């Protein structure tokens, strides 16, 4: 059915006038926010998925596919994140760009995707600057008349990313060596942990893998005990039941909810990507130090 709808919308005519803005579609809300920051008012930007959606095993609906009608550019993360993406763009006549191009990938350590790239590269502000430059290139090729606008917006946004990067490294760098460990449900923080010098452990490597198995829980319990980790965390798009068990068995605190794969609704805790990065850093520091 999805393929049929995709073919149908590919045949839809573009009724926009010559002066109307180009349309850009991103695979999830984080990329949409980054793209809007670069595009400003010059381009119309929309996300396929809504705030709060789990991205890995997302199933595009016919209404999602209709968003592809007349779209000029589709932006994806890449690194194996959107395994449903090829089905979405099949029959959609639009340019495509992969925003993680040029990122040095960190391999997944375990599970069925062992050895493949960890797809959560946007969780590093340093990597985010690569994403932004790829956005500038894609938008400038799509709409050359506004290339100078995209470049200027990107420079301002990269300056904000640098401020967030400094904040992350500074705040997480203040943690005592014994507290410099980040334990989460999904292994979505490998890039952030690398940048901040944190040891990393998680229950499962990718949300589309097996989640919360007895073996995963036992291994995480061992890591928390051996490293005297004071707090463990889980992400907003998954069930934290398994992490609650880790906390009970080790005496660690549940340090709070982290955001990775999706922004919140407007008015929520992380309505923008920059806020997501700062919120996660503040939550991790508060959880590991016991500070409010």
Secondary structure, DSSP 8 states (H G I E B T S, - for coil): -HHHHHHHHHTS-----TTS-EEEEESSHHHHHHHHHHHTTSEEEEESS-TT---TT----HHHHHTTTT-SEEEE--TT--TTHHHHHTT---EEEETTTT----B--SSTTTTSB-S-GGGSHHHHHHHHHHHHHHHHHH-GGGHHHHHHHHHHHHHHHHHHHHHHHHHHHTS-GGG-EEEEEES--HHHHHHHT-EEEEEESSTTS--S-HHHHHHHHHHHHHTT--EEEEETTS--HHHHHHHHHH--EEEEEE--S----TTSTTSSHHHHHHHHHHHHHHHHH---
